[in-house]
Amino acid sequence: MNVSPAVLTAFVRELFVAAKMRHAEARLCAEILVMQEVRGVTTHGLRQVPLNLDALTQGLMNPRPNRTMLLDNAAAFVLDGDQGVGMLGCMDAMQRTIAKAKESGIGIGIVIRSNHFLSAAPYCLRATEHGMIGICFSNTWASMGYPGTNLRAIANSPFGFGVPGGPDFPIIFDSALTTSGGTLAQWIRQGKPIPAALLGIDNEGKVSSDPAAVLHGGTPWPIGNHKGAGLAVLVEVLSVVLGGSGFLHGIQPPSLRRSKEECESQCCIVIDIARFMPLSEFRERIVAFIADLKSNPLADGYTEILLPGERAHRTYLRNLQEGVTVETEVAAELHAWAERLNVTLPC
């Protein structure tokens, strides 16, 4: 059975309200999570609802944070997320960064003492809605390998950007710099091996295409080896070293944290296109850029050349019309939380 996005959003909002969140912030979290599900990013959609509810009800995340500015100038700021839900802290930072870009042409904002923000797409999409280029990334606890060691030494560094101006949808790139734990778990459920370009290592340090061997006791490896590792260093520098918060092994999952300093941090960068050229001219150039890219001959086995975010946009349009098919396991978890929090089921 499919469920409409509106019904899902209302249901998830009520779950967060029951977990003591403010109504407006509960709705924002629900909108972000359901949007991910509608876009087909199921590893970072409704599957994340129980994880957030668990952290909130155990007191591992602050349900009603008081976010405060630690530094604020013409184009940059550092925001204290007060250990709230990461989606709230990062969206607040993105909104403030958009405002900075409107004033100065470019803005950069860092939110520290935040939490898991899901992935970059929701925040980059917000920038494109304002006709701006948005870049967003986050550190996490050390969950990815690094050249020279077989241990998990650096964050998997989820990173993304959004560019407005496509004929039907913005260009949205959204990826960790390795295979995320959620994706590995999905491949385990589906019985799929890790693709050749994303291989990890098992607990003996041997290259492996077995997602279970990599997820449980092994180590995900950076995309492109030293190239992905280098980009991960940049993510760490801009999101936490520059922001003045904890990094690498100073970050812990919620259940292992001893202080607020061990939370994740995010960085948002926004560029106001209008400071360079009229937005209409930029859109024309992007359309021409896309046409040029898609004009190349197809390689064997391909039927089209896709832009970043194109497949997700198609899924989004289809699910808006047909509703979302909630995975059986996820539906069972949400039903259990609804019963626990005394929230009425939507169907």
ZADO-1210 file (C-alpha; in nm, 4 decimals, padded with zeros to 6 digits):
<atoms>
<atom x="00.0000" y="00.0000" z="00.0000" code="MET" pos="1"/>
<atom x="00.1270" y="00.3476" z="-00.0894" code="ASN" pos="2"/>
<atom x="00.0985" y="00.6432" z="00.1469" code="VAL" pos="3"/>
<atom x="00.0788" y="01.0048" z="00.0351" code="SER" pos="4"/>
<atom x="00.3707" y="01.2312" z="00.1330" code="PRO" pos="5"/>
<atom x="00.1320" y="01.4664" z="00.3135" code="ALA" pos="6"/>
<atom x="-00.0007" y="01.1855" z="00.5341" code="VAL" pos="7"/>
<atom x="00.3507" y="01.0612" z="00.6085" code="LEU" pos="8"/>
<atom x="00.4683" y="01.4110" z="00.6955" code="THR" pos="9"/>
<atom x="00.1813" y="01.4648" z="00.9395" code="ALA" pos="10"/>
<atom x="00.2449" y="01.1266" z="01.1021" code="PHE" pos="11"/>
<atom x="00.6203" y="01.1769" z="01.1431" code="VAL" pos="12"/>
<atom x="00.5593" y="01.5274" z="01.2765" code="ARG" pos="13"/>
<atom x="00.3343" y="01.3887" z="01.5495" code="GLU" pos="14"/>
<atom x="00.5972" y="01.1303" z="01.6443" code="LEU" pos="15"/>
<atom x="00.8540" y="01.4079" z="01.6953" code="PHE" pos="16"/>
<atom x="00.6055" y="01.6227" z="01.8860" code="VAL" pos="17"/>
<atom x="00.5403" y="01.3259" z="02.1151" code="ALA" pos="18"/>
<atom x="00.9182" y="01.3084" z="02.1675" code="ALA" pos="19"/>
<atom x="00.8967" y="01.6638" z="02.3125" code="LYS" pos="20"/>
<atom x="01.0048" y="01.8625" z="02.0065" code="MET" pos="21"/>
<atom x="00.8486" y="02.1994" z="01.9265" code="ARG" pos="22"/>
<atom x="00.5682" y="02.1744" z="01.6697" code="HIS" pos="23"/>
<atom x="00.7327" y="02.3880" z="01.3998" code="ALA" pos="24"/>
<atom x="01.0666" y="02.2106" z="01.4335" code="GLU" pos="25"/>
<atom x="00.8973" y="01.8696" z="01.4381" code="ALA" pos="26"/>
<atom x="00.7252" y="01.9577" z="01.1125" code="ARG" pos="27"/>
<atom x="01.0512" y="02.0717" z="00.9512" code="LEU" pos="28"/>
<atom x="01.2207" y="01.7436" z="01.0454" code="CYS" pos="29"/>
<atom x="00.9247" y="01.5489" z="00.9088" code="ALA" pos="30"/>
<atom x="00.9329" y="01.7433" z="00.5820" code="GLU" pos="31"/>
<atom x="01.3055" y="01.6769" z="00.5356" code="ILE" pos="32"/>
<atom x="01.2771" y="01.3058" z="00.6124" code="LEU" pos="33"/>
<atom x="00.9730" y="01.2507" z="00.3922" code="VAL" pos="34"/>
<atom x="01.1293" y="01.4522" z="00.1092" code="MET" pos="35"/>
<atom x="01.4254" y="01.2148" z="00.1176" code="GLN" pos="36"/>
<atom x="01.1892" y="00.9180" z="00.1024" code="GLU" pos="37"/>
<atom x="00.9933" y="01.0697" z="-00.1865" code="VAL" pos="38"/>
<atom x="01.3206" y="01.1290" z="-00.3740" code="ARG" pos="39"/>
<atom x="01.3995" y="00.7588" z="-00.3312" code="GLY" pos="40"/>
<atom x="01.6812" y="00.8082" z="-00.0809" code="VAL" pos="41"/>
<atom x="01.5339" y="00.5484" z="00.1530" code="THR" pos="42"/>
<atom x="01.8586" y="00.4901" z="00.3449" code="THR" pos="43"/>
<atom x="01.8379" y="00.8515" z="00.4675" code="HIS" pos="44"/>
<atom x="01.4625" y="00.8946" z="00.4831" code="GLY" pos="45"/>
<atom x="01.2064" y="00.7188" z="00.7030" code="LEU" pos="46"/>
<atom x="01.4701" y="00.4707" z="00.8251" code="ARG" pos="47"/>
<atom x="01.6229" y="00.7596" z="01.0175" code="GLN" pos="48"/>
<atom x="01.3028" y="00.8400" z="01.2098" code="VAL" pos="49"/>
<atom x="01.3412" y="00.5618" z="01.4726" code="PRO" pos="50"/>
<atom x="01.7097" y="00.6496" z="01.5200" code="LEU" pos="51"/>
<atom x="01.6246" y="01.0124" z="01.5936" code="ASN" pos="52"/>
<atom x="01.3333" y="00.9179" z="01.8201" code="LEU" pos="53"/>
<atom x="01.5544" y="00.6781" z="02.0123" code="ASP" pos="54"/>
<atom x="01.8194" y="00.9469" z="02.0703" code="ALA" pos="55"/>
<atom x="01.5564" y="01.2040" z="02.1696" code="LEU" pos="56"/>
<atom x="01.3724" y="00.9799" z="02.4158" code="THR" pos="57"/>
<atom x="01.6974" y="00.8603" z="02.5742" code="GLN" pos="58"/>
<atom x="01.8174" y="01.2165" z="02.6277" code="GLY" pos="59"/>
<atom x="02.1054" y="01.1746" z="02.3831" code="LEU" pos="60"/>
<atom x="01.9792" y="01.4677" z="02.1706" code="MET" pos="61"/>
<atom x="01.8199" y="01.7911" z="02.2883" code="ASN" pos="62"/>
<atom x="01.4543" y="01.8029" z="02.1721" code="PRO" pos="63"/>
<atom x="01.4304" y="02.1798" z="02.2258" code="ARG" pos="64"/>
<atom x="01.7711" y="02.3301" z="02.1507" code="PRO" pos="65"/>
<atom x="01.8573" y="02.6952" z="02.1995" code="ASN" pos="66"/>
<atom x="02.0834" y="02.7614" z="01.9019" code="ARG" pos="67"/>
<atom x="02.3097" y="03.0630" z="01.9543" code="THR" pos="68"/>
<atom x="02.5600" y="03.2571" z="01.7467" code="MET" pos="69"/>
<atom x="02.9212" y="03.2164" z="01.8577" code="LEU" pos="70"/>
<atom x="03.0658" y="03.4317" z="01.5789" code="LEU" pos="71"/>
<atom x="02.8893" y="03.6547" z="01.3287" code="ASP" pos="72"/>
<atom x="03.0311" y="03.8875" z="01.0647" code="ASN" pos="73"/>
<atom x="02.9489" y="04.0071" z="00.7141" code="ALA" pos="74"/>
<atom x="02.9897" y="03.6777" z="00.5285" code="ALA" pos="75"/>
<atom x="03.0582" y="03.4122" z="00.7919" code="ALA" pos="76"/>
<atom x="02.9274" y="03.2759" z="01.1190" code="PHE" pos="77"/>
<atom x="02.9582" y="02.9895" z="01.3653" code="VAL" pos="78"/>
<atom x="02.6347" y="02.8611" z="01.5180" code="LEU" pos="79"/>
<atom x="02.6032" y="02.6457" z="01.8305" code="ASP" pos="80"/>
<atom x="02.3449" y="02.3751" z="01.7607" code="GLY" pos="81"/>
<atom x="02.3022" y="02.2963" z="02.1323" code="ASP" pos="82"/>
<atom x="02.3074" y="01.9210" z="02.0603" code="GLN" pos="83"/>
<atom x="01.9713" y="01.9371" z="01.8837" code="GLY" pos="84"/>
<atom x="01.8507" y="01.7302" z="01.5904" code="VAL" pos="85"/>
<atom x="02.1079" y="01.7714" z="01.3143" code="GLY" pos="86"/>
<atom x="01.8458" y="01.8445" z="01.0490" code="MET" pos="87"/>
<atom x="01.7343" y="02.1519" z="01.2442" code="LEU" pos="88"/>
<atom x="02.0833" y="02.2858" z="01.3091" code="GLY" pos="89"/>
<atom x="02.1957" y="02.2414" z="00.9490" code="CYS" pos="90"/>
<atom x="01.8795" y="02.3894" z="00.7940" code="MET" pos="91"/>
<atom x="01.9078" y="02.6877" z="01.0310" code="ASP" pos="92"/>
<atom x="02.2699" y="02.7283" z="00.9204" code="ALA" pos="93"/>
<atom x="02.1735" y="02.7046" z="00.5529" code="MET" pos="94"/>
<atom x="01.9003" y="02.9672" z="00.5914" code="GLN" pos="95"/>
<atom x="02.1441" y="03.2027" z="00.7646" code="ARG" pos="96"/>
<atom x="02.4096" y="03.1343" z="00.4988" code="THR" pos="97"/>
<atom x="02.1611" y="03.2205" z="00.2228" code="ILE" pos="98"/>
<atom x="02.0954" y="03.5513" z="00.3993" code="ALA" pos="99"/>
<atom x="02.4711" y="03.6170" z="00.4189" code="LYS" pos="100"/>
<atom x="02.5081" y="03.5464" z="00.0472" code="ALA" pos="101"/>
<atom x="02.2283" y="03.7916" z="-00.0340" code="LYS" pos="102"/>
<atom x="02.4163" y="04.0574" z="00.1597" code="GLU" pos="103"/>
<atom x="02.7756" y="03.9797" z="00.0590" code="SER" pos="104"/>
<atom x="02.7595" y="03.7669" z="-00.2550" code="GLY" pos="105"/>
<atom x="02.8887" y="03.4621" z="-00.0717" code="ILE" pos="106"/>
<atom x="02.8245" y="03.3190" z="00.2711" code="GLY" pos="107"/>
<atom x="02.9797" y="03.0437" z="00.4807" code="ILE" pos="108"/>
<atom x="02.8233" y="02.9101" z="00.7963" code="GLY" pos="109"/>
<atom x="02.9336" y="02.6407" z="01.0388" code="ILE" pos="110"/>
<atom x="02.7049" y="02.4758" z="01.2934" code="VAL" pos="111"/>
<atom x="02.8866" y="02.2920" z="01.5717" code="ILE" pos="112"/>
<atom x="02.7480" y="02.0683" z="01.8479" code="ARG" pos="113"/>
<atom x="02.4912" y="01.9442" z="01.5969" code="SER" pos="114"/>
<atom x="02.3953" y="01.5841" z="01.5126" code="ASN" pos="115"/>
<atom x="02.3521" y="01.3570" z="01.2089" code="HIS" pos="116"/>
<atom x="02.2078" y="01.5763" z="00.9286" code="PHE" pos="117"/>
<atom x="02.0998" y="01.2840" z="00.7010" code="LEU" pos="118"/>
<atom x="02.2638" y="01.3986" z="00.3769" code="SER" pos="119"/>
<atom x="02.3405" y="01.7176" z="00.1883" code="ALA" pos="120"/>
<atom x="02.0512" y="01.7295" z="-00.0613" code="ALA" pos="121"/>
<atom x="01.7789" y="01.8932" z="00.1540" code="PRO" pos="122"/>
<atom x="02.0021" y="02.1884" z="00.2375" code="TYR" pos="123"/>
<atom x="02.1437" y="02.2309" z="-00.1129" code="CYS" pos="124"/>
<atom x="01.7888" y="02.2263" z="-00.2509" code="LEU" pos="125"/>
<atom x="01.6983" y="02.5133" z="-00.0180" code="ARG" pos="126"/>
<atom x="01.9766" y="02.7249" z="-00.1703" code="ALA" pos="127"/>
<atom x="01.8644" y="02.6484" z="-00.5261" code="THR" pos="128"/>
<atom x="01.5111" y="02.7591" z="-00.4335" code="GLU" pos="129"/>
<atom x="01.6635" y="03.1049" z="-00.3820" code="HIS" pos="130"/>
<atom x="01.8436" y="03.0933" z="-00.7177" code="GLY" pos="131"/>
<atom x="02.1790" y="03.0322" z="-00.5518" code="MET" pos="132"/>
<atom x="02.4499" y="02.7672" z="-00.5596" code="ILE" pos="133"/>
<atom x="02.4561" y="02.5726" z="-00.2341" code="GLY" pos="134"/>
<atom x="02.7322" y="02.3515" z="-00.0945" code="ILE" pos="135"/>
<atom x="02.6919" y="02.1514" z="00.2239" code="CYS" pos="136"/>
<atom x="02.8928" y="01.8869" z="00.4068" code="PHE" pos="137"/>
<atom x="02.9349" y="01.7315" z="00.7479" code="SER" pos="138"/>
<atom x="03.1886" y="01.5536" z="00.9596" code="ASN" pos="139"/>
<atom x="03.0939" y="01.2397" z="01.1515" code="THR" pos="140"/>
<atom x="03.2707" y="01.0017" z="01.3846" code="TRP" pos="141"/>
<atom x="03.5682" y="00.8191" z="01.2290" code="ALA" pos="142"/>
<atom x="03.3963" y="00.5650" z="01.0026" code="SER" pos="143"/>
<atom x="03.6155" y="00.5514" z="00.6912" code="MET" pos="144"/>
<atom x="03.9633" y="00.4229" z="00.6198" code="GLY" pos="145"/>
<atom x="04.2578" y="00.6389" z="00.5225" code="TYR" pos="146"/>
<atom x="04.5674" y="00.5538" z="00.3159" code="PRO" pos="147"/>
<atom x="04.8322" y="00.4096" z="00.5457" code="GLY" pos="148"/>
<atom x="04.5971" y="00.2458" z="00.7970" code="THR" pos="149"/>
<atom x="04.3321" y="-00.0267" z="00.7855" code="ASN" pos="150"/>
<atom x="04.1384" y="00.1242" z="01.0750" code="LEU" pos="151"/>
<atom x="03.8483" y="00.3668" z="01.0551" code="ARG" pos="152"/>
<atom x="04.0415" y="00.6920" z="01.0834" code="ALA" pos="153"/>
<atom x="03.8340" y="00.9744" z="00.9332" code="ILE" pos="154"/>
<atom x="03.4694" y="01.0673" z="00.8754" code="ALA" pos="155"/>
<atom x="03.2849" y="00.9380" z="00.5708" code="ASN" pos="156"/>
<atom x="03.2331" y="01.3085" z="00.4963" code="SER" pos="157"/>
<atom x="02.8884" y="01.3400" z="00.3333" code="PRO" pos="158"/>
<atom x="02.9185" y="01.6151" z="00.0748" code="PHE" pos="159"/>
<atom x="02.6879" y="01.7767" z="-00.1769" code="GLY" pos="160"/>
<atom x="02.6100" y="02.0752" z="-00.3949" code="PHE" pos="161"/>
<atom x="02.3075" y="02.2204" z="-00.5672" code="GLY" pos="162"/>
<atom x="02.2987" y="02.4297" z="-00.8841" code="VAL" pos="163"/>
<atom x="01.9776" y="02.5978" z="-01.0053" code="PRO" pos="164"/>
<atom x="01.8898" y="02.6510" z="-01.3656" code="GLY" pos="165"/>
<atom x="01.8197" y="02.3144" z="-01.5259" code="GLY" pos="166"/>
<atom x="01.5199" y="02.3001" z="-01.7598" code="PRO" pos="167"/>
<atom x="01.3146" y="02.0894" z="-01.5179" code="ASP" pos="168"/>
<atom x="01.5109" y="02.0470" z="-01.1957" code="PHE" pos="169"/>
<atom x="01.8246" y="02.1693" z="-01.0157" code="PRO" pos="170"/>
<atom x="02.1477" y="01.9738" z="-01.0389" code="ILE" pos="171"/>
<atom x="02.1908" y="01.8044" z="-00.7001" code="ILE" pos="172"/>
<atom x="02.4990" y="01.6035" z="-00.6109" code="PHE" pos="173"/>
<atom x="02.4788" y="01.4216" z="-00.2771" code="ASP" pos="174"/>
<atom x="02.7250" y="01.1553" z="-00.1656" code="SER" pos="175"/>
<atom x="02.9453" y="01.0429" z="00.1167" code="ALA" pos="176"/>
<atom x="03.3127" y="01.0098" z="00.0243" code="LEU" pos="177"/>
<atom x="03.2830" y="00.6366" z="00.0774" code="THR" pos="178"/>
<atom x="02.9939" y="00.3907" z="00.0890" code="THR" pos="179"/>
<atom x="02.7767" y="00.4889" z="00.3846" code="SER" pos="180"/>
<atom x="02.6755" y="00.2407" z="00.6513" code="GLY" pos="181"/>
<atom x="02.3134" y="00.2824" z="00.5426" code="GLY" pos="182"/>
<atom x="02.3969" y="00.1862" z="00.1854" code="THR" pos="183"/>
<atom x="02.6031" y="-00.1145" z="00.2975" code="LEU" pos="184"/>
<atom x="02.3101" y="-00.2287" z="00.5107" code="ALA" pos="185"/>
<atom x="02.0766" y="-00.1845" z="00.2131" code="GLN" pos="186"/>
<atom x="02.3000" y="-00.4004" z="-00.0061" code="TRP" pos="187"/>
<atom x="02.3032" y="-00.6663" z="00.2664" code="ILE" pos="188"/>
<atom x="01.9214" y="-00.6668" z="00.2692" code="ARG" pos="189"/>
<atom x="01.9130" y="-00.6855" z="-00.1107" code="GLN" pos="190"/>
<atom x="02.1845" y="-00.9516" z="-00.1351" code="GLY" pos="191"/>
<atom x="02.3988" y="-00.7286" z="-00.3583" code="LYS" pos="192"/>
<atom x="02.7797" y="-00.7079" z="-00.3649" code="PRO" pos="193"/>
<atom x="02.9660" y="-00.3787" z="-00.3349" code="ILE" pos="194"/>
<atom x="03.0332" y="-00.2325" z="-00.6837" code="PRO" pos="195"/>
<atom x="03.3923" y="-00.2545" z="-00.8027" code="ALA" pos="196"/>
<atom x="03.4506" y="00.1211" z="-00.7719" code="ALA" pos="197"/>
<atom x="03.3464" y="00.1252" z="-00.4034" code="LEU" pos="198"/>
<atom x="03.5185" y="-00.1785" z="-00.2521" code="LEU" pos="199"/>
<atom x="03.6109" y="-00.1777" z="00.1162" code="GLY" pos="200"/>
<atom x="03.8318" y="-00.4001" z="00.3283" code="ILE" pos="201"/>
<atom x="03.7358" y="-00.6780" z="00.5692" code="ASP" pos="202"/>
<atom x="03.8617" y="-00.7294" z="00.9258" code="ASN" pos="203"/>
<atom x="04.1820" y="-00.8874" z="00.7932" code="GLU" pos="204"/>
<atom x="04.2625" y="-00.5863" z="00.5756" code="GLY" pos="205"/>
<atom x="04.1746" y="-00.7644" z="00.2521" code="LYS" pos="206"/>
<atom x="03.9817" y="-00.5915" z="-00.0259" code="VAL" pos="207"/>
<atom x="03.6205" y="-00.7136" z="-00.0169" code="SER" pos="208"/>
<atom x="03.2993" y="-00.6780" z="-00.2159" code="SER" pos="209"/>
<atom x="03.0952" y="-00.8293" z="00.0705" code="ASP" pos="210"/>
<atom x="02.8961" y="-00.5458" z="00.2333" code="PRO" pos="211"/>
<atom x="02.8543" y="-00.7460" z="00.5561" code="ALA" pos="212"/>
<atom x="03.2294" y="-00.8025" z="00.5861" code="ALA" pos="213"/>
<atom x="03.2948" y="-00.4312" z="00.5391" code="VAL" pos="214"/>
<atom x="03.0132" y="-00.3065" z="00.7626" code="LEU" pos="215"/>
<atom x="03.0713" y="-00.5515" z="01.0468" code="HIS" pos="216"/>
<atom x="03.4355" y="-00.5458" z="01.1457" code="GLY" pos="217"/>
<atom x="03.5790" y="-00.4131" z="00.8213" code="GLY" pos="218"/>
<atom x="03.6449" y="-00.0623" z="00.6920" code="THR" pos="219"/>
<atom x="03.4784" y="00.1346" z="00.4108" code="PRO" pos="220"/>
<atom x="03.7476" y="00.2781" z="00.1837" code="TRP" pos="221"/>
<atom x="03.7558" y="00.6346" z="00.0434" code="PRO" pos="222"/>
<atom x="03.6207" y="00.6858" z="-00.3081" code="ILE" pos="223"/>
<atom x="03.9208" y="00.7067" z="-00.5376" code="GLY" pos="224"/>
<atom x="04.1570" y="00.6093" z="-00.2546" code="ASN" pos="225"/>
<atom x="04.3834" y="00.9090" z="-00.1789" code="HIS" pos="226"/>
<atom x="04.1594" y="01.1432" z="-00.3807" code="LYS" pos="227"/>
<atom x="03.8515" y="01.0805" z="-00.1680" code="GLY" pos="228"/>
<atom x="04.0694" y="01.0886" z="00.1433" code="ALA" pos="229"/>
<atom x="04.2000" y="01.4311" z="00.0450" code="GLY" pos="230"/>
<atom x="03.8481" y="01.5686" z="00.0044" code="LEU" pos="231"/>
<atom x="03.7587" y="01.4232" z="00.3455" code="ALA" pos="232"/>
<atom x="04.0425" y="01.6258" z="00.4983" code="VAL" pos="233"/>
<atom x="03.8934" y="01.9413" z="00.3439" code="LEU" pos="234"/>
<atom x="03.5515" y="01.8562" z="00.4914" code="VAL" pos="235"/>
<atom x="03.7069" y="01.8146" z="00.8358" code="GLU" pos="236"/>
<atom x="03.9013" y="02.1409" z="00.8129" code="VAL" pos="237"/>
<atom x="03.6036" y="02.3524" z="00.7025" code="LEU" pos="238"/>
<atom x="03.3373" y="02.1958" z="00.9230" code="SER" pos="239"/>
<atom x="03.5167" y="02.1361" z="01.2520" code="VAL" pos="240"/>
<atom x="03.8761" y="02.2549" z="01.2617" code="VAL" pos="241"/>
<atom x="03.7694" y="02.6004" z="01.1432" code="LEU" pos="242"/>
<atom x="03.4526" y="02.5852" z="01.3528" code="GLY" pos="243"/>
<atom x="03.6398" y="02.5107" z="01.6741" code="GLY" pos="244"/>
<atom x="03.4684" y="02.1807" z="01.7542" code="SER" pos="245"/>
<atom x="03.5802" y="01.8192" z="01.7968" code="GLY" pos="246"/>
<atom x="03.7130" y="01.6086" z="01.5111" code="PHE" pos="247"/>
<atom x="03.8164" y="01.2552" z="01.4101" code="LEU" pos="248"/>
<atom x="03.8237" y="01.0352" z="01.7213" code="HIS" pos="249"/>
<atom x="03.6902" y="01.3284" z="01.9239" code="GLY" pos="250"/>
<atom x="03.3477" y="01.2610" z="01.7658" code="ILE" pos="251"/>
<atom x="03.1348" y="00.9743" z="01.8926" code="GLN" pos="252"/>
<atom x="02.7967" y="00.8200" z="01.8079" code="PRO" pos="253"/>
<atom x="02.5189" y="00.9528" z="02.0368" code="PRO" pos="254"/>
<atom x="02.5213" y="00.6489" z="02.2665" code="SER" pos="255"/>
<atom x="02.8943" y="00.6864" z="02.3393" code="LEU" pos="256"/>
<atom x="02.9159" y="01.0630" z="02.3881" code="ARG" pos="257"/>
<atom x="03.0443" y="01.2084" z="02.7110" code="ARG" pos="258"/>
<atom x="03.0090" y="01.5759" z="02.6165" code="SER" pos="259"/>
<atom x="02.8503" y="01.8088" z="02.3613" code="LYS" pos="260"/>
<atom x="03.1927" y="01.8553" z="02.2032" code="GLU" pos="261"/>
<atom x="03.1675" y="01.5022" z="02.0624" code="GLU" pos="262"/>
<atom x="02.8751" y="01.5908" z="01.8304" code="CYS" pos="263"/>
<atom x="02.8911" y="01.6302" z="01.4533" code="GLU" pos="264"/>
<atom x="02.9287" y="01.9671" z="01.2812" code="SER" pos="265"/>
<atom x="02.8204" y="02.0910" z="00.9390" code="GLN" pos="266"/>
<atom x="02.9355" y="02.3591" z="00.6980" code="CYS" pos="267"/>
<atom x="02.7195" y="02.5448" z="00.4442" code="CYS" pos="268"/>
<atom x="02.8520" y="02.7629" z="00.1631" code="ILE" pos="269"/>
<atom x="02.6223" y="02.9663" z="-00.0621" code="VAL" pos="270"/>
<atom x="02.7095" y="03.1676" z="-00.3745" code="ILE" pos="271"/>
<atom x="02.4730" y="03.4344" z="-00.5050" code="ASP" pos="272"/>
<atom x="02.4723" y="03.3869" z="-00.8830" code="ILE" pos="273"/>
<atom x="02.3272" y="03.7350" z="-00.9346" code="ALA" pos="274"/>
<atom x="02.6586" y="03.8862" z="-00.8188" code="ARG" pos="275"/>
<atom x="02.8223" y="03.7327" z="-01.1268" code="PHE" pos="276"/>
<atom x="02.5526" y="03.7597" z="-01.3938" code="MET" pos="277"/>
<atom x="02.1742" y="03.7858" z="-01.4220" code="PRO" pos="278"/>
<atom x="02.0118" y="03.4628" z="-01.3060" code="LEU" pos="279"/>
<atom x="01.8296" y="03.4347" z="-01.6397" code="SER" pos="280"/>
<atom x="02.1625" y="03.4362" z="-01.8234" code="GLU" pos="281"/>
<atom x="02.3031" y="03.1740" z="-01.5866" code="PHE" pos="282"/>
<atom x="02.0013" y="02.9519" z="-01.6483" code="ARG" pos="283"/>
<atom x="02.0530" y="02.9793" z="-02.0238" code="GLU" pos="284"/>
<atom x="02.4176" y="02.8829" z="-01.9827" code="ARG" pos="285"/>
<atom x="02.3295" y="02.5855" z="-01.7611" code="ILE" pos="286"/>
<atom x="02.0775" y="02.4629" z="-02.0200" code="VAL" pos="287"/>
<atom x="02.3479" y="02.4866" z="-02.2866" code="ALA" pos="288"/>
<atom x="02.5970" y="02.3109" z="-02.0571" code="PHE" pos="289"/>
<atom x="02.3523" y="02.0240" z="-01.9976" code="ILE" pos="290"/>
<atom x="02.2775" y="01.9906" z="-02.3692" code="ALA" pos="291"/>
<atom x="02.6502" y="01.9732" z="-02.4452" code="ASP" pos="292"/>
<atom x="02.7087" y="01.7067" z="-02.1798" code="LEU" pos="293"/>
<atom x="02.4151" y="01.4935" z="-02.2922" code="LYS" pos="294"/>
<atom x="02.5117" y="01.5192" z="-02.6599" code="SER" pos="295"/>
<atom x="02.7996" y="01.2729" z="-02.6155" code="ASN" pos="296"/>
<atom x="02.7656" y="00.9246" z="-02.7695" code="PRO" pos="297"/>
<atom x="02.6435" y="00.6597" z="-02.5269" code="LEU" pos="298"/>
<atom x="02.8774" y="00.3962" z="-02.3899" code="ALA" pos="299"/>
<atom x="02.7822" y="00.0291" z="-02.4156" code="ASP" pos="300"/>
<atom x="02.5102" y="-00.0632" z="-02.1696" code="GLY" pos="301"/>
<atom x="02.3793" y="00.2927" z="-02.1255" code="TYR" pos="302"/>
<atom x="02.0534" y="00.4336" z="-02.2578" code="THR" pos="303"/>
<atom x="02.1077" y="00.7947" z="-02.1485" code="GLU" pos="304"/>
<atom x="02.3472" y="01.0340" z="-01.9762" code="ILE" pos="305"/>
<atom x="02.2139" y="01.1437" z="-01.6388" code="LEU" pos="306"/>
<atom x="02.2891" y="01.4557" z="-01.4372" code="LEU" pos="307"/>
<atom x="02.3442" y="01.4428" z="-01.0602" code="PRO" pos="308"/>
<atom x="01.9996" y="01.4307" z="-00.9021" code="GLY" pos="309"/>
<atom x="01.8119" y="01.3486" z="-01.2242" code="GLU" pos="310"/>
<atom x="01.7091" y="00.9975" z="-01.1193" code="ARG" pos="311"/>
<atom x="01.6020" y="01.1243" z="-00.7751" code="ALA" pos="312"/>
<atom x="01.3906" y="01.3971" z="-00.9371" code="HIS" pos="313"/>
<atom x="01.2080" y="01.1422" z="-01.1511" code="ARG" pos="314"/>
<atom x="01.1419" y="00.9299" z="-00.8443" code="THR" pos="315"/>
<atom x="01.0186" y="01.2405" z="-00.6624" code="TYR" pos="316"/>
<atom x="00.7670" y="01.3238" z="-00.9356" code="LEU" pos="317"/>
<atom x="00.6415" y="00.9649" z="-00.9522" code="ARG" pos="318"/>
<atom x="00.6025" y="00.9316" z="-00.5751" code="ASN" pos="319"/>
<atom x="00.4205" y="01.2636" z="-00.5501" code="LEU" pos="320"/>
<atom x="00.1573" y="01.1183" z="-00.7814" code="GLN" pos="321"/>
<atom x="00.1519" y="00.7569" z="-00.6648" code="GLU" pos="322"/>
<atom x="00.2491" y="00.7894" z="-00.2998" code="GLY" pos="323"/>
<atom x="00.5392" y="00.6294" z="-00.1143" code="VAL" pos="324"/>
<atom x="00.5742" y="00.2566" z="-00.0653" code="THR" pos="325"/>
<atom x="00.7050" y="00.2249" z="00.2910" code="VAL" pos="326"/>
<atom x="00.9393" y="-00.0704" z="00.3373" code="GLU" pos="327"/>
<atom x="00.7872" y="-00.3438" z="00.5564" code="THR" pos="328"/>
<atom x="01.0633" y="-00.3341" z="00.8160" code="GLU" pos="329"/>
<atom x="01.0446" y="00.0468" z="00.8408" code="VAL" pos="330"/>
<atom x="00.6645" y="00.0404" z="00.8680" code="ALA" pos="331"/>
<atom x="00.6886" y="-00.2055" z="01.1575" code="ALA" pos="332"/>
<atom x="00.9352" y="00.0190" z="01.3425" code="GLU" pos="333"/>
<atom x="00.7193" y="00.3267" z="01.2887" code="LEU" pos="334"/>
<atom x="00.4122" y="00.1389" z="01.4095" code="HIS" pos="335"/>
<atom x="00.6008" y="00.0348" z="01.7232" code="ALA" pos="336"/>
<atom x="00.7046" y="00.3939" z="01.7925" code="TRP" pos="337"/>
<atom x="00.3494" y="00.5159" z="01.7329" code="ALA" pos="338"/>
<atom x="00.2221" y="00.2722" z="01.9940" code="GLU" pos="339"/>
<atom x="00.5003" y="00.3636" z="02.2366" code="ARG" pos="340"/>
<atom x="00.4384" y="00.7395" z="02.1996" code="LEU" pos="341"/>
<atom x="00.0587" y="00.7083" z="02.1760" code="ASN" pos="342"/>
<atom x="00.0436" y="00.8547" z="01.8257" code="VAL" pos="343"/>
<atom x="-00.2441" y="00.7624" z="01.5951" code="THR" pos="344"/>
<atom x="-00.1426" y="00.5635" z="01.2890" code="LEU" pos="345"/>
<atom x="-00.2274" y="00.7254" z="00.9534" code="PRO" pos="346"/>
<atom x="-00.3734" y="00.4025" z="00.8152" code="CYS" pos="347"/>
</atoms>
